[in-house]
């Protein structure tokens, strides 16, 4: 399963959706009801697929058995990641100051705040980003430091 935006040259339109790749049949088919969704993630048990809307404001869950979608969360959402047991979906809310990490219960769609990356300390020149889950479903965070480059400078003599 993968997400993509396909452009139709003849129609001049884009279609963003989730697609299945059937290697045995060499076919690609769109997942029903997935128009406007990106970033698919299989659940660990293979029973459902999570995806986010292309505007990154909705977290959706597709039940493979019932072939239905349900909305799990609605806020700024990025980097959806299933817990190791598949009971939770973790994500970051990039629009909040400091970027908060949340988890939503797959069974009940209850959203809980896990932590705020601004609590990691001074962030001057450092950006923190949710990067997945470690064993025990502990959030992994990437810290990147920006650096400036000087390509030309006029210095006093």
N, C-alpha and C positions, 0 to 999 in steps of 0.2 A: 504494500500500500504506500502511496506517495502523494504529495500535493504538488500541483503545478498550475501555472497560468499559461493557457494555450491561446495563441493568437490565430484567428482565422483571417487569412489574407484576403479571401474573396469577400468576406462580410465586414472586415475591419473591426472585429470585436474581440474582446478578451474574455476567456472563461476561466475563472479560478475555481478549482474543485479538487476533491480527493479521488484518486484512481487506484484500481486494483491492477496488478500485473500478474497474469496467469501464464507462468513459464511453460507449462505443458501445452497449452493451446496457442501460445504466442499472441495473446490478446491483452489489450488494455481497455478497461471499462470504467466508467465513472460510478462512484458510490452514490446511490440514489439519495437525493436531498442534500448533497454536499456542495452545491454551488455556493461560492463565496467563502469557502473554508480552506484553511491552509494548515501546515505543520501537523500532520497526523502522527499519532502515537498508539501502538498496539498495547493493550493491557497485558500484564504478564501471563494471565491464563488464556489469552486469545479470544475472550468473549466479547470484547468491545474495543472501540477505537475512539480516542479523544482527538479533537481538532479545535483550532481557534478561528474566529472570523477574520477575514482579511484586514479589517480595521483594528484587529487585536482588542476587541471589546467584549467578546463572548467566548466562553469555554463550553464546547458542545461535546456530547457523548453519544456514540452510535452503538446500539445493542445489535449484535450480529444476528442473534436468534429471532428477535422481533422485527428487525429491520426498521427501527425507529430512532429518531434523534431526541435528545433532551438537553435543555440548557442547564449547566451546572453552576455557572458563575457569570456575572456581568459587571465588569470593571476593566481597567487596563490590564491585559494579560499577555505574558510572554513566557517562553521556555516551559511548556507543560511537561511534567515528568511524573509517571506513575510511581507510587511507593512499591517496594519489592513484593508486597502481598496483594497489590492491586486495589486496596480499599480506599486509597487516597490519591488525588492528583495535586501535586505541588506546582506552583507557578510564581513568577514575580510580577509585581505591579510596578512597572517602570515609570508611570506617570506621577507617583507619589514622591515627595521629597525623601531622598535617602533610599529609595527602592525597597519596598517591603516584600517579604516572602509569605505566601499564603498556602494553605492546603484546603481542599474541598473533599468532603466525604462522597464517594461515588454513590453509595446507597441512599443518602439523605439530602444531598447537595448543600449541606451545611458548610459554610466557609469560615475558616479560622486563620487568624494572623499568627505566623510562626515566628517572625522576627523582622527587624528593620536593619538594613545594612548600614545605615548611618550610625548605628550603635557600635560599629567596629572601630571607631576612633576618628581622628582627624582625617579628613578626606581631601585636603588641599593637593590637587594634582593627581589624586588617586581615585579611580572609579571601581566600585565593587559591583559584581554581576553574579546572579544565581547561575550555577553551571550544572546542576544535577544533584543526585543523592549518593551519599556514601553508604556503606553497610550500616544498618540500624536506622536507615532513612534520615540521616543527618544531612542537612543542606551543604553542598559544596559551593564555595564562592571563589570567583576569580578576582584578584586585585590587579589592576593594570595602572601603571603610572605613566602619565603623559610627560613627554619631554619636548621641549622646543628645539628647533634647529635654526641656526643662523647661517644663511647662505651668503649674505653680503652685509658688510657694515662699514660705515664711514667713521673712522676713529680720529679724535683730535690729535694733532702732532705735537 
